[in-house]
Amino acid sequence: MSQEGILDIRAPSRSQSEGIDDDMDRLRLENERLLDENRLLQSQLKCGVWEPMNYKVPSQYWQAHGFNRTYGSAMEDFQDRTNNLVSRLRRDELGHDDDIIVYFGRDGVALRPNAAAYDDLLLPLWQELARGMVHWSATHPDKSLPDVVLDSIELHPRASRIINRGMEKAKATCLHLMNIQVPCTYADFFPEQLKDNEHLTRLGLFDMPLTAGDLRCLDGLISSRAVEGDSPNIGRLDELVLAQSIVGCNEEEINTLLGLARRVSNLSLVNNSIPPRAFHRIANFLATNPDGLLGLIIFDDRLAAGLIKMIARSLRTNTNLRHLHLKGRGATKEGREALLRSVFDIQSLDSCHASNHSCNVFEGKMFGGILPENNSSDVTKVNRATKIFTMLVLSSKEGLFDFSKFDRVPCELYPNLIDLAGSCAQDTSGLTDIYAELTGKRRGPRHVMWDSLGNKRQLNCYYE
């Protein structure tokens, strides 16, 4: 072991211990004073006269409690960043796209433990953060509080309650928890974050391994947020992100996961340890056309071609899903083609009509790049009409349209087709790319011509 390493773990000298004890006594007195003045500070906050304080527990304190010098220094950095964040909240110095990010760590340094340790002496710091959020919200009544991100922090119930109350008063709408460590189970921790904050609509859990009991608790809390009323979506979460948080998935956990999918508008499953049978269940679930689930993101290396084909088939009967984003190393060219045909089947006009016209499907960068734009309009009939006319134009060898595909269309309905072309004013380059890919052709003059017509497509139909 190096001399520096030995110094890191060596017990402090008598004079150092006495100095640390003095600092601890001073901090305890300061903590008691802040707790006594909490009610006064809250009233001052309403009057707009609260000023943040740069409260910090020194590095020596953490070393005296068994942490090495590097960790103690990282704890000081953590407190400095948080104090600076509070000052920015107080002085309205957050940028337009800035989030409220509280994190512990050092770039390129592996810290042990890898989260900011809990101590009662840090409670004033959490109180300052809560006041900062409430103050920002009070001075910006027409804006939502920026997203709150807590990263690599050990949160005990007392600190969690302080932060949650601040978020509740500030009407926070988004909370992302990353590598949050708790002295109990997450099932005991989640109620603080979800039960009382009725304004919270987006929740992200990252690197927080959840047990079956944790998932059940999360499902129950989200379910309990639903309020009986005229709208079935009252109390729903707009977004739930589970990233590196699901470790294995038995039948009970799969059922709970599908229950969560019924209770949120957008579900993201990113880099979890989900077995293939769970994806089979998800595909079957999508085929039932569940109400309320508008978006689904799955990033998982276990997402193989066969599973992607199953998900693609489920889109044939799903008219509620609006966004689907898939990414996985196991995908193949066949899986990509299945996704393309699910949204734009060019085999015939009937198969094109039977395609999914409501879900915009995205795909990770693989096998030819990201999936071209497909159902870009929020209006289903516009997407359907645009695909039909794109197919008629690009399959034609002479003239604008391929009239051979009109063999079952009565002539008296041709004016209706011309009127329908008026709804194809949106960008068609994505659909053109899909048609070219599925037919094995390269872009040619006809492709460029069709994409360039824009809102003149209906006029060109008259001359045809």
Solvent accessible surface area in square Angstrom, and as a share of the most:
residue,aa,sasa,rsa
1,M,172,0.77
2,S,74,0.48
3,Q,139,0.62
4,E,113,0.51
5,G,21,0.20
6,I,73,0.37
7,L,70,0.35
8,D,28,0.14
9,I,119,0.61
10,R,141,0.52
11,A,82,0.64
12,P,56,0.35
13,S,58,0.38
14,R,197,0.72
15,S,81,0.52
16,Q,104,0.46
17,S,42,0.27
18,E,100,0.45
19,G,33,0.32
20,I,14,0.07
21,D,78,0.40
22,D,93,0.48
23,D,44,0.23
24,M,26,0.12
25,D,76,0.40
26,R,131,0.48
27,L,3,0.02
28,R,110,0.40
29,L,121,0.60
30,E,43,0.19
31,N,17,0.09
32,E,98,0.44
33,R,103,0.38
34,L,6,0.03
35,L,69,0.34
36,D,119,0.61
37,E,55,0.24
38,N,53,0.27
39,R,207,0.75
40,L,98,0.49
41,L,27,0.13
42,Q,48,0.21
43,S,53,0.34
44,Q,59,0.26
45,L,9,0.05
46,K,176,0.75
47,C,102,0.61
48,G,35,0.34
49,V,90,0.52
50,W,6,0.02
51,E,106,0.48
52,P,23,0.15
53,M,55,0.24
54,N,125,0.64
55,Y,7,0.03
56,K,74,0.32
57,V,0,0.00
58,P,26,0.16
59,S,14,0.09
60,Q,96,0.43
61,Y,9,0.03
62,W,4,0.01
63,Q,58,0.26
64,A,44,0.34
65,H,94,0.42
66,G,71,0.68
67,F,48,0.20
68,N,60,0.31
69,R,107,0.39
70,T,52,0.30
71,Y,1,0.01
72,G,0,0.00
73,S,34,0.22
74,A,1,0.01
75,M,0,0.00
76,E,45,0.20
77,D,44,0.23
78,F,0,0.00
79,Q,0,0.00
80,D,65,0.33
81,R,70,0.26
82,T,3,0.02
83,N,9,0.05
84,N,83,0.42
85,L,9,0.04
86,V,1,0.01
87,S,22,0.14
88,R,66,0.24
89,L,2,0.01
90,R,42,0.15
91,R,128,0.47
92,D,84,0.43
93,E,98,0.44
94,L,24,0.12
95,G,38,0.36
96,H,184,0.82
97,D,122,0.63
98,D,51,0.27
99,D,55,0.28
100,I,0,0.00
101,I,84,0.43
102,V,2,0.01
103,Y,87,0.33
104,F,9,0.04
105,G,20,0.20
106,R,81,0.30
107,D,148,0.77
108,G,91,0.88
109,V,64,0.37
110,A,85,0.66
111,L,12,0.06
112,R,177,0.64
113,P,56,0.36
114,N,72,0.37
115,A,2,0.02
116,A,1,0.01
117,A,11,0.08
118,Y,41,0.15
119,D,26,0.13
120,D,61,0.32
121,L,10,0.05
122,L,2,0.01
123,L,2,0.01
124,P,1,0.01
125,L,0,0.00
126,W,3,0.01
127,Q,18,0.08
128,E,3,0.01
129,L,0,0.00
130,A,11,0.08
131,R,4,0.01
132,G,0,0.00
133,M,0,0.00
134,V,24,0.14
135,H,8,0.04
136,W,17,0.06
137,S,20,0.13
138,A,67,0.52
139,T,77,0.45
140,H,22,0.10
141,P,118,0.74
142,D,124,0.64
143,K,122,0.52
144,S,75,0.48
145,L,6,0.03
146,P,22,0.14
147,D,29,0.15
148,V,0,0.00
149,V,13,0.07
150,L,2,0.01
151,D,37,0.19
152,S,14,0.09
153,I,1,0.01
154,E,50,0.22
155,L,2,0.01
156,H,49,0.22
157,P,58,0.36
158,R,109,0.40
159,A,0,0.00
160,S,1,0.01
161,R,82,0.30
162,I,29,0.15
163,I,1,0.01
164,N,6,0.03
165,R,138,0.50
166,G,3,0.03
167,M,2,0.01
168,E,64,0.29
169,K,121,0.51
170,A,2,0.01
171,K,116,0.49
172,A,1,0.00
173,T,36,0.21
174,C,0,0.00
175,L,1,0.00
176,H,31,0.14
177,L,1,0.00
178,M,56,0.25
179,N,22,0.11
180,I,0,0.00
181,Q,68,0.30
182,V,29,0.17
183,P,75,0.47
184,C,55,0.33
185,T,74,0.43
186,Y,29,0.11
187,A,29,0.22
188,D,90,0.47
189,F,8,0.03
190,F,2,0.01
191,P,41,0.26
192,E,48,0.21
193,Q,6,0.03
194,L,1,0.00
195,K,145,0.61
196,D,84,0.44
197,N,1,0.00
198,E,137,0.61
199,H,62,0.28
200,L,0,0.00
201,T,39,0.23
202,R,79,0.29
203,L,1,0.01
204,G,0,0.00
205,L,0,0.00
206,F,47,0.20
207,D,69,0.36
208,M,0,0.00
209,P,74,0.46
210,L,8,0.04
211,T,84,0.49
212,A,23,0.18
213,G,26,0.25
214,D,5,0.03
215,L,1,0.00
216,R,122,0.44
217,C,29,0.17
218,L,0,0.00
219,D,22,0.11
220,G,39,0.37
221,L,22,0.11
222,I,3,0.01
223,S,43,0.28
224,S,81,0.53
225,R,26,0.09
226,A,57,0.44
227,V,92,0.53
228,E,174,0.78
229,G,53,0.51
230,D,153,0.79
231,S,44,0.28
232,P,120,0.75
233,N,84,0.43
234,I,74,0.38
235,G,25,0.24
236,R,34,0.13
237,L,0,0.00
238,D,69,0.36
239,E,46,0.21
240,L,0,0.00
241,V,17,0.10
242,L,0,0.00
243,A,8,0.06
244,Q,103,0.46
245,S,0,0.00
246,I,3,0.01
247,V,99,0.57
248,G,32,0.31
249,C,7,0.04
250,N,71,0.37
251,E,91,0.41
252,E,78,0.35
253,E,16,0.07
254,I,1,0.01
255,N,80,0.41
256,T,14,0.08
257,L,3,0.02
258,L,12,0.06
259,G,5,0.05
260,L,0,0.00
261,A,5,0.04
262,R,123,0.45
263,R,81,0.30
264,V,0,0.00
265,S,14,0.09
266,N,49,0.25
267,L,5,0.02
268,S,8,0.05
269,L,3,0.02
270,V,31,0.18
271,N,89,0.46
272,N,6,0.03
273,S,42,0.27
274,I,1,0.01
275,P,25,0.15
276,P,69,0.43
277,R,117,0.43
278,A,0,0.00
279,F,1,0.00
280,H,76,0.34
281,R,75,0.28
282,I,9,0.04
283,A,2,0.02
284,N,83,0.43
285,F,13,0.05
286,L,0,0.00
287,A,40,0.31
288,T,98,0.57
289,N,45,0.23
290,P,17,0.10
291,D,115,0.59
292,G,18,0.17
293,L,3,0.01
294,L,76,0.38
295,G,4,0.04
296,L,5,0.02
297,I,59,0.30
298,I,0,0.00
299,F,50,0.21
300,D,6,0.03
301,D,83,0.43
302,R,111,0.40
303,L,0,0.00
304,A,42,0.33
305,A,17,0.14
306,G,45,0.43
307,L,10,0.05
308,I,0,0.00
309,K,70,0.30
310,M,38,0.17
311,I,0,0.00
312,A,4,0.03
313,R,146,0.53
314,S,4,0.03
315,L,1,0.01
316,R,94,0.34
317,T,81,0.47
318,N,2,0.01
319,T,85,0.49
320,N,37,0.19
321,L,1,0.00
322,R,85,0.31
323,H,96,0.43
324,L,0,0.00
325,H,56,0.25
326,L,0,0.00
327,K,99,0.42
328,G,4,0.04
329,R,207,0.76
330,G,30,0.28
331,A,3,0.02
332,T,46,0.27
333,K,138,0.59
334,E,97,0.44
335,G,0,0.00
336,R,8,0.03
337,E,67,0.30
338,A,24,0.19
339,L,0,0.00
340,L,1,0.00
341,R,56,0.21
342,S,2,0.01
343,V,0,0.00
344,F,0,0.00
345,D,6,0.03
346,I,22,0.11
347,Q,131,0.58
348,S,47,0.30
349,L,39,0.20
350,D,82,0.43
351,S,23,0.15
352,C,0,0.00
353,H,105,0.47
354,A,58,0.45
355,S,8,0.05
356,N,7,0.04
357,H,11,0.05
358,S,11,0.07
359,C,0,0.00
360,N,13,0.07
361,V,1,0.01
362,F,64,0.26
363,E,0,0.00
364,G,6,0.05
365,K,166,0.70
366,M,32,0.14
367,F,97,0.40
368,G,79,0.76
369,G,26,0.25
370,I,92,0.47
371,L,7,0.03
372,P,23,0.14
373,E,84,0.38
374,N,3,0.01
375,N,6,0.03
376,S,50,0.32
377,S,26,0.17
378,D,139,0.72
379,V,71,0.41
380,T,52,0.30
381,K,131,0.55
382,V,26,0.15
383,N,1,0.00
384,R,67,0.25
385,A,2,0.01
386,T,0,0.00
387,K,0,0.00
388,I,28,0.14
389,F,1,0.00
390,T,0,0.00
391,M,2,0.01
392,L,1,0.00
393,V,0,0.00
394,L,12,0.06
395,S,25,0.16
396,S,8,0.05
397,K,187,0.79
398,E,154,0.69
399,G,45,0.43
400,L,20,0.10
401,F,14,0.06
402,D,24,0.12
403,F,91,0.38
404,S,85,0.55
405,K,57,0.24
406,F,13,0.05
407,D,120,0.62
408,R,178,0.65
409,V,42,0.24
410,P,61,0.38
411,C,101,0.60
412,E,128,0.57
413,L,82,0.41
414,Y,64,0.25
415,P,76,0.48
416,N,91,0.47
417,L,36,0.18
418,I,39,0.20
419,D,90,0.46
420,L,68,0.34
421,A,1,0.01
422,G,36,0.34
423,S,40,0.26
424,C,0,0.00
425,A,53,0.41
426,Q,41,0.18
427,D,105,0.54
428,T,0,0.00
429,S,38,0.25
430,G,8,0.08
431,L,4,0.02
432,T,0,0.00
433,D,52,0.27
434,I,0,0.00
435,Y,13,0.05
436,A,8,0.06
437,E,77,0.35
438,L,25,0.12
439,T,47,0.27
440,G,69,0.66
441,K,118,0.50
442,R,225,0.82
443,R,100,0.37
444,G,21,0.20
445,P,121,0.76
446,R,63,0.23
447,H,17,0.08
448,V,89,0.51
449,M,63,0.28
450,W,1,0.00
451,D,32,0.16
452,S,84,0.54
453,L,25,0.12
454,G,22,0.22
455,N,127,0.65
456,K,122,0.52
457,R,2,0.01
458,Q,54,0.24
459,L,101,0.50
460,N,50,0.26
461,C,6,0.04
462,Y,134,0.51
463,Y,183,0.70
464,E,78,0.35
